[in-house]
Amino acid sequence: MANISAAMVKELRERTGLGMMDCKKALVEADGDLEKAIEDLRKASGLKAAKKADRTAAEGIVMTRIADDGSYGVVVEVNSETDFVARDENFIGFANQVMEQAFTNKEDDVQKLLDGGLEEVRQALVQKIGENINLRRVAVVEAAGGVVDGYVHSNNRIAVLVALKGGNADLARDVAMHVAAANPMVTRADDVPQDVLDKESEIFTAQAQESGKPPEIIEKMIQGRLRKFVAEISLLEQAYVKDPDNKVSDLLKGEGADVERFVRFEVGEGIEKEEVDFAEEVAAQAAGNA
């Protein structure tokens, strides 16, 4: 019997979109033959899901739920291939099931959620709807002695949770609205990763050197641009969207509050979408049927 490695199971999952246990069982039965395992799975109930698993799912919805006492909140992203399906009641029902399980268990591990019964529901939905459906990510945000609240953009494409130390739910919601609009990378200037600073410094250096100014002036230019860059991507340093004359840090200071953490999900961010020429696709299908 072939030795079934975790890498083999992972590859089969990526190629079929089926659950870990289903993939492992198929590989065992196929004696480690990946292609035979795929063929066997396609013959079984996962046929339609397997066919759709390689299709890009970059549409969908995000949603949040906040505990009644404001102690924690959960945000999830569930993806579909098209915006039309993202509005389908069956798709929304699946997203609500995901939220219910994640919220009840305070669980942010996608694989654990899927293995807890959601994978079977997902596969059935793929077969019913005919599109690839993915549970992409989940985050649980808790407040240590503070409050959590959030904001969801009206079309369910951007969702934010903010945990405050001090303050109240209204303030947390205002900050969440700001995060949705301004999309900061980090909470504080000190949180900006060094590799990000190094990359920007390299770019600013090249730009400044083209000015032909003396080295000491170039160095001042670089540092000035870096400070501006850091302020633009740091939540507390950003100009508050509702009152641009003040920073977010000023708003919080006035309420005796501080940000512990924020999470911002935007539907499909970071997913590379395949650009398809509809005319070419139809022509290719026509040629294939000729």
Buried (B, 14 or more C-beta within 10 A) or exposed (E): EEEBEEEBBEBBBEBBBBBBEBBBBBBEEBEBBBEBBBBBBBEEBBEBBBBBBEBBBBBBBBBBBBBEEBBBBBBBBBBBBBBEBBBBEEBBEBBBBBBEBBBEBEBBEBEBBBBEEBBEBBBBBBBEBEBBBBBBBBBBBBBEEBBBBBBBBEEBBBBBBBBBBBBBBEBBBBBBBBBBBBBBBBBBBEBBEEEBEEEBBEEBBEEBEEEEEEEEEBEEBBEEBBEEBBBEBBBBBBBBBEEEEEBBBEBBEEBEBBBBBBBBBBBBEEBEEEEEEEEEEEEEEEEEEE
